Amino acid sequence: MLKLYNLLESILLYIENEIKNNINVAALSKKYGFSEGHLRRLFSFAFKQSVSAYIRSRKLAASIFDLLDTDANIIDISTEYGFDYEQSYIRTFKREFGVTPGDLCKTRQITKIKPPLHLFDGNKIGDSVFFGPDIVMVPQFHVIGKHYKVSLSDSRNDIVRQFWNDERMLIKSAINPHVFIGLTRNFNSKTGISEYLPSVQVKNFKNIPKGFCKDTFETSLCARYRYIGQHHYSDIDRNVVGSMYNAINATIAFSRNNQIKYTLLTDKVCFEKIDTKHYDGTFCQMEWYNPVSVKQ
């Protein structure tokens, strides 16, 4: 199997090369040996859009060249790009660009298209892939978990495995009990020590099991990073985490760019989130959230 970075890169390139050859999710899943569901989840998590919508947008974008620079008629173009009917192509085209193909040919207006997606060296972490930051608003949520003080050099694997396999079952009020949240507070850059709470989300703090702690993440504007690894989620060790921190630290430079209006708040609170239902035996997906402030 291709390494993850090369796999995603190959998928994007294959879509471009086959744009006129009726490329679709079924054809992609067959070529790469994945189920359609698996391919949809992987693409959506990596690129924050559905693979079907992306293929459709790229087909429509490519078809504009044929509309404006060839003598081909609309029905032939619609067939060439895999649309079953001319009217289907016209309706889809208008939804995408706000104008019909015929009107675009008449007005020849400048049209914004969706360009091809690309991966960059900064997306690569070993055999894994890393994306971000996206700026998102995270609503307030409550968690219950086990409290630890950890250093950057500590492995959190045993802590997380013990919580996930043995202790989380005691939290009867869990919302989405298949979603792990690792909440980190009060990171001390001098000592490398922080407070860590492996946890699950709850609606309220009723019936907290003995020995467990509660915490609340307040509504915050956050930078969100996304990680995909070719391993089980329980194998996110300190080497993986260290590589992610290095990648995140590299993006902190965006805080010092005067054209960027956000600053990462790196010493207060952050959390990682893993939806274990998304693990399909091949790829682990994780999201990491860090609050940001708006520059004055």
C-alpha positions as CSV (number, residue, x, y, z in Angstrom):
1,M,0.0,0.0,0.0
2,L,1.2,3.6,-0.7
3,K,2.2,5.7,2.2
4,L,-0.5,8.0,3.3
5,Y,1.0,11.2,1.9
6,N,1.7,9.5,-1.5
7,L,-1.8,7.9,-1.4
8,L,-3.6,11.2,-1.0
9,E,-1.4,12.8,-3.6
10,S,-2.1,10.0,-6.0
11,I,-5.8,10.3,-5.5
12,L,-5.8,14.0,-6.3
13,L,-3.6,13.5,-9.4
14,Y,-5.7,10.6,-10.6
15,I,-8.9,12.7,-10.4
16,E,-7.2,15.4,-12.6
17,N,-5.9,12.9,-15.1
18,E,-9.3,11.1,-15.4
19,I,-11.5,14.2,-15.3
20,K,-13.0,13.4,-18.7
21,N,-13.1,9.6,-18.2
22,N,-16.2,9.5,-16.0
23,I,-14.2,9.5,-12.8
24,N,-16.4,9.0,-9.7
25,V,-16.1,7.5,-6.2
26,A,-16.8,4.0,-7.3
27,A,-13.9,4.2,-9.8
28,L,-11.6,5.6,-7.2
29,S,-12.5,3.0,-4.5
30,K,-11.9,0.2,-7.0
31,K,-8.5,1.6,-8.1
32,Y,-7.2,2.1,-4.6
33,G,-8.8,-1.0,-3.0
34,F,-11.0,0.8,-0.5
35,S,-14.7,0.7,0.2
36,E,-16.5,3.8,-1.0
37,G,-17.4,4.6,2.6
38,H,-13.8,4.4,3.7
39,L,-12.7,6.6,0.8
40,R,-15.4,9.2,1.5
41,R,-14.4,9.4,5.2
42,L,-10.6,9.7,4.5
43,F,-11.1,12.4,1.8
44,S,-13.6,14.4,3.9
45,F,-11.4,14.4,7.0
46,A,-8.3,15.3,5.0
47,F,-9.7,18.0,2.8
48,K,-12.9,19.1,4.6
49,Q,-15.1,18.5,1.6
50,S,-16.8,15.5,0.1
51,V,-14.9,13.7,-2.7
52,S,-18.1,13.6,-4.8
53,A,-18.5,17.4,-4.5
54,Y,-14.8,17.9,-5.3
55,I,-14.9,15.7,-8.4
56,R,-18.1,17.5,-9.6
57,S,-16.5,21.0,-9.1
58,R,-13.3,20.0,-10.9
59,K,-15.4,18.6,-13.8
60,L,-17.3,21.8,-14.0
61,A,-14.2,23.9,-13.8
62,A,-12.5,21.9,-16.6
63,S,-15.6,22.2,-18.8
64,I,-15.4,26.0,-18.8
65,F,-12.3,25.9,-21.0
66,D,-14.2,23.8,-23.5
67,L,-17.1,26.1,-23.4
68,L,-15.0,29.2,-24.0
69,D,-12.2,28.0,-26.2
70,T,-13.6,25.3,-28.4
71,D,-16.5,24.9,-30.8
72,A,-18.0,22.0,-28.9
73,N,-21.7,22.4,-28.1
74,I,-23.2,22.1,-24.6
75,I,-24.6,18.6,-25.1
76,D,-21.3,17.2,-26.2
77,I,-19.5,18.9,-23.3
78,S,-22.0,17.5,-20.8
79,T,-21.5,14.0,-22.2
80,E,-17.7,14.3,-22.3
81,Y,-17.6,15.2,-18.6
82,G,-19.8,12.4,-17.5
83,F,-23.2,14.1,-17.0
84,D,-26.1,11.8,-18.0
85,Y,-28.2,14.6,-19.4
86,E,-27.6,18.1,-20.9
87,Q,-30.1,19.6,-18.5
88,S,-28.4,18.0,-15.5
89,Y,-25.1,19.6,-16.6
90,I,-26.8,23.0,-17.0
91,R,-28.5,22.9,-13.6
92,T,-25.3,21.8,-11.9
93,F,-23.3,24.4,-13.7
94,K,-25.6,27.2,-12.6
95,R,-25.6,26.0,-9.0
96,E,-21.8,26.1,-9.1
97,F,-21.2,29.4,-10.9
98,G,-24.5,31.3,-10.7
99,V,-24.9,31.4,-14.5
100,T,-25.8,28.8,-17.2
101,P,-23.2,27.6,-19.7
102,G,-25.0,29.3,-22.5
103,D,-25.1,32.7,-20.7
104,L,-21.4,32.3,-19.8
105,C,-20.6,31.8,-23.5
106,K,-22.5,35.0,-24.3
107,T,-21.2,37.2,-21.5
108,R,-17.7,35.7,-21.2
109,Q,-17.6,37.0,-17.6
110,I,-14.7,36.2,-15.3
111,T,-15.7,33.1,-13.3
112,K,-14.3,31.8,-10.0
113,I,-13.5,28.1,-10.1
114,K,-12.4,25.5,-7.6
115,P,-8.7,24.9,-8.3
116,P,-7.1,21.4,-7.9
117,L,-6.2,20.4,-4.4
118,H,-2.5,20.0,-3.6
119,L,-0.4,18.6,-0.8
120,F,2.8,20.3,0.4
121,D,5.9,19.2,2.3
122,G,4.5,20.9,5.4
123,N,1.6,18.4,5.3
124,K,4.0,15.5,5.8
125,I,4.9,14.0,9.2
126,G,6.9,10.9,8.5
127,D,4.4,8.5,7.0
128,S,1.5,10.5,8.2
129,V,-0.3,13.7,7.1
130,F,-1.0,16.9,9.0
131,F,-3.3,19.8,8.0
132,G,-4.1,23.2,9.4
133,P,-4.7,25.5,10.9
134,D,-8.4,26.2,10.2
135,I,-10.0,28.9,12.4
136,V,-13.2,27.5,14.0
137,M,-15.5,28.5,16.9
138,V,-15.8,25.7,19.5
139,P,-18.9,25.9,21.7
140,Q,-18.6,25.3,25.5
141,F,-18.5,21.6,26.5
142,H,-18.1,19.7,29.7
143,V,-15.9,16.6,30.3
144,I,-15.2,14.1,33.1
145,G,-11.9,12.3,33.2
146,K,-8.8,11.4,35.2
147,H,-6.3,14.2,36.2
148,Y,-2.6,13.8,35.7
149,K,0.5,16.1,35.7
150,V,2.7,15.1,32.8
151,S,5.9,16.4,31.1
152,L,6.7,16.6,27.4
153,S,9.0,13.7,27.8
154,D,6.3,11.5,29.3
155,S,4.5,8.9,27.2
156,R,0.8,9.3,27.6
157,N,-0.1,6.0,26.0
158,D,-0.5,4.0,29.2
159,I,-2.5,6.8,30.7
160,V,-4.8,7.0,27.7
161,R,-5.1,3.3,27.3
162,Q,-6.0,2.7,30.9
163,F,-8.6,5.5,30.8
164,W,-10.1,4.3,27.5
165,N,-10.1,0.6,28.1
166,D,-10.9,0.5,31.8
167,E,-12.1,3.8,33.4
168,R,-14.3,5.6,30.9
169,M,-17.0,2.9,31.3
170,L,-17.6,4.2,34.8
171,I,-18.8,7.5,33.4
172,K,-22.4,6.7,32.8
173,S,-23.4,10.2,31.6
174,A,-21.0,10.3,28.6
175,I,-22.2,12.0,25.4
176,N,-20.7,10.3,22.4
177,P,-18.7,7.7,24.5
178,H,-16.8,6.7,21.4
179,V,-15.1,10.1,21.3
180,F,-11.9,10.6,23.3
181,I,-11.0,14.1,24.5
182,G,-7.5,14.8,25.9
183,L,-7.6,18.2,27.6
184,T,-4.3,19.9,28.4
185,R,-4.1,22.9,30.8
186,N,-1.5,25.3,32.2
187,F,1.5,24.2,30.1
188,N,4.7,25.6,31.6
189,S,7.2,26.2,28.8
190,K,10.1,26.3,31.3
191,T,9.4,23.0,33.0
192,G,7.5,21.2,30.2
193,I,4.9,20.2,32.8
194,S,1.2,20.5,32.1
195,E,-2.1,19.2,33.5
196,Y,-3.7,16.5,31.4
197,L,-7.2,15.1,31.5
198,P,-8.1,12.1,29.4
199,S,-11.9,12.4,29.3
200,V,-15.2,12.1,27.6
201,Q,-17.9,14.7,27.1
202,V,-20.8,14.9,29.4
203,K,-24.0,17.0,29.5
204,N,-23.6,18.0,33.1
205,F,-21.6,17.1,36.2
206,K,-24.1,14.8,38.0
207,N,-22.9,11.5,39.2
208,I,-19.1,12.0,38.9
209,P,-17.5,8.7,39.7
210,K,-15.1,8.6,42.7
211,G,-11.6,9.5,41.7
212,F,-12.6,11.4,38.6
213,C,-12.4,15.1,37.8
214,K,-14.6,17.6,35.9
215,D,-13.6,20.4,33.6
216,T,-15.2,22.8,31.2
217,F,-13.8,24.1,27.9
218,E,-15.3,27.5,27.4
219,T,-16.6,28.8,24.1
220,S,-13.4,29.7,22.2
221,L,-12.2,30.7,18.8
222,C,-9.6,28.0,18.0
223,A,-7.0,26.9,15.5
224,R,-7.9,23.4,14.4
225,Y,-5.3,21.0,13.2
226,R,-6.0,17.6,11.6
227,Y,-3.8,14.5,11.7
228,I,-4.1,11.2,9.8
229,G,-1.8,8.4,10.7
230,Q,-1.4,4.9,9.2
231,H,-1.7,3.2,12.6
232,H,-4.2,2.5,15.4
233,Y,-5.2,5.5,17.4
234,S,-3.7,3.9,20.6
235,D,-0.3,4.1,18.9
236,I,-0.1,7.9,19.0
237,D,3.1,7.9,21.1
238,R,5.3,10.8,22.2
239,N,7.2,10.6,18.9
240,V,4.0,11.2,16.9
241,V,2.9,13.9,19.4
242,G,6.4,15.5,19.2
243,S,6.2,15.6,15.4
244,M,2.8,17.3,15.6
245,Y,4.0,19.9,18.1
246,N,6.9,20.6,15.8
247,A,4.5,21.1,12.9
248,I,2.2,23.3,15.0
249,N,5.2,25.3,16.2
250,A,6.1,25.9,12.6
251,T,2.7,27.3,11.9
252,I,3.0,29.6,15.0
253,A,5.0,31.8,12.6
254,F,1.6,32.8,11.2
255,S,1.0,34.6,14.5
256,R,4.0,36.8,13.8
257,N,2.8,37.7,10.3
258,N,1.2,41.1,10.3
259,Q,-1.2,40.1,7.6
260,I,-2.6,37.3,9.8
261,K,-5.1,38.5,12.4
262,Y,-4.9,35.6,14.9
263,T,-2.4,34.7,17.6
264,L,-2.1,31.2,19.1
265,L,-2.6,31.1,22.8
266,T,-0.2,28.2,23.6
267,D,0.0,28.2,27.4
268,K,-3.6,28.0,28.7
269,V,-5.6,25.2,27.3
270,C,-5.9,22.9,24.3
271,F,-7.4,19.6,23.5
272,E,-7.1,16.6,21.1
273,K,-10.2,14.8,19.9
274,I,-10.3,11.3,18.5
275,D,-13.6,9.8,17.2
276,T,-12.7,6.1,17.5
277,K,-15.6,5.1,15.2
278,H,-13.6,6.5,12.3
279,Y,-10.8,4.0,12.7
280,D,-11.4,1.3,10.1
281,G,-8.3,-0.8,10.6
282,T,-6.0,1.3,8.5
283,F,-6.0,5.0,9.3
284,C,-6.2,6.9,12.6
285,Q,-7.8,10.4,12.5
286,M,-7.2,13.0,15.2
287,E,-8.1,16.7,15.6
288,W,-6.1,19.1,17.8
289,Y,-7.6,22.5,19.0
290,N,-5.8,25.5,20.3
291,P,-7.5,28.8,21.3
292,V,-6.5,31.9,19.4
293,S,-7.0,35.6,20.0
294,V,-7.7,38.3,17.5
295,K,-4.9,40.7,17.0
296,Q,-5.7,44.3,18.0
